[in-house]
Amino acid sequence: MINSPIQQIKFRNINFLVKRDDLLDYEFSGNKARKFAYLLNNNYSHIDTLISHGSNQSNAMYSLSVLCKLKKWKFKYYVSHIPEFLKSNPLGNYKYSLENNMQIIIDENFNINDSNLINDNTLIIKEGGANSEAMFGIKQLADEINDYIKNNNLKDYKIFLPSGTGTTSLFLQKYSNVEVLTCACVGDEKYLKEQFLELEKDENIHPRILNNTKKFHFGKLYKENYETYKDLLMQTNIKFDLLYDPIGFSSLFFNKDIIDLNKIIYIHQGGIIGNETMIERYKRKYD
């Protein structure tokens, strides 16, 4: 895995440093590349099937489909539903995961702890890659940022990234030399805290969760997020993710009185392929 560049941008008159993990690789980029680096770099000779679950447009789903293609594993992915429109018109992560030979299974009552799923040849990955093995790749990310901060003599900088399950931000705080800030993009702060505690009981090494402008329902369309996405593209010439990054930047500006926005290293976690379906939905509703 290459060391992704750090780029300075100016957004809404604030200078940010952006860790461009979206440039790691077109197919295997962002925080999913970090989370699944351990799986990619280890042999697992006894494994022939990988099972995971989540939403029908998950970034993790697509990254795991790429991983399984590289490893020549079968990939079984469980979802609660698939919209009829998506079935008839495959787009985004769903489309490309199917092209990578993903077997998608609709099961509203799926339980990842079901003993019938477990055998010696099967690897089970929690939704969003919330596994302890994710520490391997995220430690690499932390090491890269630690080196950048040291080599450039940066003072009082903090790392920020928006969170789904919070796995990346949690393990990043574990290995970073500076404070890690995050915000909840799935559910609320209470949900995110619960996700932290599942992986790490010591709250002293949890990231700091910033307040959001409001509670966002995952995957729902919000006009302010669409406007933030378009502003980011126009002012920085960088495509950001539509699900997480607009909420992330909104949270930062919402908390500008308690943090120095000019001393933030923002982590671009990829997820751009998932924009295909979101953009079309936003255009139909707002443009």
N, C-alpha and C positions, 0 to 999 in steps of 0.2 A: 504494500500500500504506500502510495507516494505521500509526501508531506504537502498538504494543500496550502495554497498561498493565503496570506492575510492582506486585504486590500482596504485602503481608506476610502470612505464614501462621505458625501454630505447629503443629509436628508432632513428637510424642514429646518435648515440652518444649524443643524447639529452635525459635528464630525464623529463618525463611528468607524471603528475598525471591524472588518467583516472577515471571519474565517471561512474561506470558500470551499467548504466540504462538498458543495454541489459539483465541484470540478474534479473530484477524485476519479470518477469513471462515469460514463453515460448510463450504463446499466446497473452499476453497483456503487452508488454514491451516497453521500450524506450520512445521517446518523445510523441508517440501516447497514451501511457498509462497515461502520465502526462496530455496531452491535454484533454483526455476524462474522466479523473478521476471524474470530476463534474457530468457527465452524469451517470457514474457507481454508484456514491454514493448518488444520489438523486432519489426520488421515481418516478416522472413523471407518475403518475397513469393514466393520461388522454391520454397518448401517446400509439399508437399501431403500428406506422410506422415511420421509419427514412429514409430520402432521402439525398443523397450526390452525388458528381460527381468528376471526375478526370481521371487519367490514368488507363489503364487496368492492371497495375501491382503495383498499389499504396499501400504503407504500411498502409496509413490511411484507405483505402478500407478494407483491411484485419482486422485491429483492430476494425473497426466499425461493421464488420460482426460478430466478437466475442462478441462485446458489445450487439448487437441485439439478438444474440443467448442466451446470459445470461438473457437479459431483456424480451425475448419472443416477440420481435417486428419483424415486417416485415422490410426488408431492401431492398430499391430500389436504385440502383447505376447507374448513367448515364455516358456513355463514348462516345467519338466521333467515335471510331472505335475499332475493335478487329481483329488482324491479323489472317488470315486463318490458319496458322500453330498453333497458340495458341488455336484456336477453336477446332482443331483436336487433339491437344496434350496439354491439360491443365497442367500448371506448376505454381509453386510459389504462390504468393498472389492470383492470379486469380483462381487457382485450389482450394485452401483452402477456399477462400471466397464463391465459389459456393457450397462447401461441407457444409458450414454454412448457406445454404439456401438463399444466396444473389440472388436477381432478378436483372440481369444486362440488361440495356436498351441502345441501340445504338441510339444516337441523336446528329448529328453534330451541330445542332442549339440550344442545350440545354441552357436555361437561368434560373439560380437559383432564380431569382426574379419573375418568372412567377406566376401570381396570381392564376392560376389553380392548382398549387402545394400546396398552403397554405390552411390548415384547422386546426381545433382545436385538431385533433388527430395525426397530423404529425409534426415531428421535422426535420428541415432542417439544415444541417451542410455544411459549405462552404468547398471547395476543400482544402485538407490537414489539416482540423480542424481549419481553421483560424477564430475562433469565440471568443468573449470576455469571454465565459465560461471557456476557456482554462486557464485563470488566476489561477483558483482554484488549479489545480494540479501542475502548474509550480511554484506557490508560495511555495508549499511543497518542490519542488526541490531546490529552492533558499534558503529556510530555512535550509535544510540539508547541503548545501555547506557553508552557512554562519557559521553554528555551527562547521563544520569541520575546517574551516579556523581559527576560534577563539580558538577552543580547541587545535589545533596544532601550534598555534602562528605563522601562516604563514604571511610573510610580502611581500607586493608588488606583490601578485599573481593576475592573471587575468583568467577569464573563457573564453573558446573558444568552439564554436560549429558551424558547417556549417549549412546554412539555405536554405530551400525551399521557403515557404511563409514567413518565418521569425517570425512566431508567437511565437515560443518557445524562441528565443533569445530576442525578444522585451519584453515579460513579465518577462523573467529572469532578464533583466537589471532593470526592474521596482522594483523588490524585492531584488536584490542582493546588498551586501555591497561593492562589488568590480566591476571594469569595465568588461563588457562583449564584447568580440570580435566575429565577425562572417565573413562569406564570402558568396557570391551568388553562388548557385549551379543550380538554375533555372533562365534563363535569365541573366541579368547583374546587376550591382550595382544600376542603375536607377530603374529597376523593383523592386528590393528588397526594396529600399527606398519608392517606391509607396505603397508597401504592409505594411510597417511600418506606413505610414501616414493614411492608412485606419482604423487602430486600435488605433493609438495614434498620435494626432496632434502636441504634444509638442516634438520637435526634440531634446531638451536637454536631454531627457531620452531615446533616441534611442541608440541601441548598435553601436559600431564603426565597420564599414564595411571595411575589409581588401581587398586589390587588389588581384586578381587572376593572375596566369601566362598568362591566356588567357580566352576568353569567351567560356564556355562550353554549348553545347546544351543538354538539359536534355534527358537522356536515350541513347545518342549516345555513341559508343564505342571509347575510347581513350586508345592507348597502354600504355601511361605513367600512367594512372590511374590503369590499370591492374597490371603494375609492382609495383606501390606503394602498392596496395592491397596485392600482394604476399610478398613483403618485410615486411609489417606490420605483416602478419601471421607468417612469418619465424622468425622475430626478437622479437615478443612479445607473440606469441602463442595465440593471440586473433583474432577471426574473426570479422572484421569490415564490414560495409556496403559498397557495391561496387559503389553506385551512389553518395554518399555524402562524405564519409570519405577520400577517396584518394584526392579529391579536397580540403577538409579541411586541411589535413596535407601538401599538396603542397602549399597552400596559406600561412600557417604558416612559412614554410621554405623560401618562396619567400619574406616574410617580416621580416626575422630574424635580419636585421640591425636596425629595429625600435622597436622591442619587444624582451623581454628576454624569449626565448623559454623554459628555465629551470624553469620558474615560470608560467606555464600554467596548468590550470585544464581543461582537454579536456573531453567533455561530449559525451560518447558513447550512441547514441540515438536508438540503436537496428536496426531493418530493415533487419535482417539477412535472414529471409525467402525469401525476394525478391531477394537474391543472386542466388537462384536456376536457374532462367532463365538467369540472367546476366552472370554467370559463363559459362554456355553452349554456349552462344553467343560469349564470349571472347575466349573460347577454339577453337571453329570452325574457328575464324578469325586469331588468333595469335599463338596457340600452334601447 
